[in-house]
Amino acid sequence: SQAHVTLTRVSFPVDFDLTSHYAAGHTDARLLASTTGRAQVMDAEAHLEGQLLDVIEQPKQAAWAAAGRAHLTAFPLGGVGFLEDRQVRGHLTGDVVVEGLHRDARASVDLAADDLQIGDVDYKGARIHGALDGHALDATVHLDHGDGSADAHAVAGAAWGAAIVPSIDPPIDLSVAAQAFRADALLPFLHETVAELEGRLDGKAHI
């Protein structure tokens, strides 16, 4: 089967093309996103082993397994509604992968934006890397706006396995380091409680 749709909640002109195939307990789907200029910004695919009707009606009890991945190429963040509302703009490139879902699940995220803008702050480098499986979560975030930077690293126990969604198990180890990091970069996320935020953040924290 095939489907084609243009989403209005995405403010930049973008087309999504979905193709899927189901036969003998095996389902494949592919989702492509491109701008009106035909530049491809996302290529995602998913695979499901199991009876589709059983998965829909009894996702926890049915016997099935799934995997998926998405590759982004200069995906415009400013066109996504909830990010636009928080003044987040730029272009995201990288990969998101999920494997062994409902069997022995694990996931990884490796994304970067070289032109990220949050509020009035421009970043020359922004990176996020994370890995999650049935044993642990390990994630790092790096933000660099030229004359300042911030890094965060989180490690925690995790349980996933055959569950549909993972659970994070304490203790959680979180380290944060900032060097001349502009405090107003946080304002778009705190605007409901803070009207103004200025200054620079320096230091380290370990929780």
Secondary structure, DSSP 8 states (H G I E B T S, - for coil): -EEEEE-SSSSS-EEEEEEEEEETTEEEEEEEEEETT--EEEEEEEEEES-HHHHHH-TTTS--EEEEEEEEEEEEGGGSHHHHHTTEESEEEEEEEEEEETTS-EEEEEEEESS-EETTEE-SEEEEEEEE-SSEEEEEEEEE-SS-EEEEEEEEEEE-TTSSS-EEEEEEEEEEEEEEEEGGGGHHHHTTT-S---SEEEEEEE-
